[in-house]
Amino acid sequence: MVTTLHGRLDISDLIPLYREFSEQPLISISNAQRKPLHWANWIRTVYHGLPEDLYSLNKTPDPYLAFIGRISPEKRLDLAIEIAEGAGIPLKIAAKVDKVDRSIFVMSSDHL
């Protein structure tokens, strides 16, 4: 059994948990994700993303900013909206909205 960790690991309450189960093999989604628990039993990094050759470079793109990910307080969609508005550049959002975070999306979408 292995566990792939997708969330933040810099939360102090996690340290005792991962110390207690230090033999548990873990998979990270990036090498940087490992830093808070650098001593954990990391066995592999599996990067999330798209194949490098899926898209080609557009040398004259329309200017826009992109928010890609998940709508939640720690992802700061509100800050992305503020930056886009301040820069006067359109913001395109492609994000998952979990039930628990729908109120955040509704508040953020008031700016759209």
N, C-alpha and C positions, 0 to 999 in steps of 0.2 A: 504494500500500500504506500502511496505517496500523496502528498497534498500540494496542490498548486495554489500559491497565495496571490491574490489579486488586489488586495487593499493596502492601506497604509500600515507600515510596521513600526512607526515611530511613536506609537501609543504606549505609555508606560505600563498599562495593565497587561499588555501582551508578554512582557519580559518574563514574569513568573511562569506563565503558561508554557512558553517555549523552552524555558529552563527545565521545567518538570518533565516535559516530553522531548528531551534533547536528542533522543535516538530516532525520532520520527523523521524520515527523509522528506525534504522539502524541494519544491521547484519554484524558482522565481520567474517573473515576467521580464526582468531586466537585472543586470548586475548591480545597478544603482539601488534597486529595491532592497538588496541584501544588507546594505550598510547598517541600519539600526540593529540587526540581528546577525552581524557578521560571523559570530561564533556558532550559529545554528548549523544543522546537518544538511547543508545545501548540496544537492547532487546534480543539478542541471539548471540551466536557464533556457526557457522556451519563450522566445520573443513573440509578442503579439503584433500583427500587422498584415500587410498585403504583400504578395510577391513583388519583388523589385521590378519585374518586367510587365506588370499588369497595365500600367499606364505609361504614356510617353510624355516628355516634357513639352509644355505649351509655352513657347518663348514670348508670346504676347497675350498673357491672360488678362481677363477683366479683373480689376482690383477688388478684392474682398478679403475678409478675415473669415476663418472657419473655426467653429467649436465642434469637436468630434469627441464623443464619449458618452457619459452618463450624467443626467441631471441629478445633482445632489449638492448639499451645502459646501462640501469640501472641494468640489470641482469648480466652483465660483463662476457660474454662468453670468451672474450679475456683474462681475468684474469684466468679463468678455464683452458684455453689452455696453458697459460704461466706456471701455477702451474704443470700441467701434464707433460709438456715438461721438466721442471726443475727437477721434481721427477723421470723422466724416466718411468712413468706409463701411459699406454694407457688411453685415455679419450673416453667414450661412450656418445654420445649426443642424447637425445630424446627431441626435442623441437619444438614448434610451431613457424613458421616464418610468421609474418604478412607482407603484401605488403610494408608497410612503413618502415619495418626494413630489407628488403632483402639485401640492400647494406651492412649492418653490417654483415649479415651472409656470404655474398660473401667474404668480407675482412677477416673475422675470418676463413673461410674454406680454405684460402690460407695456413694456418698452418697445415691443416689436412693431 
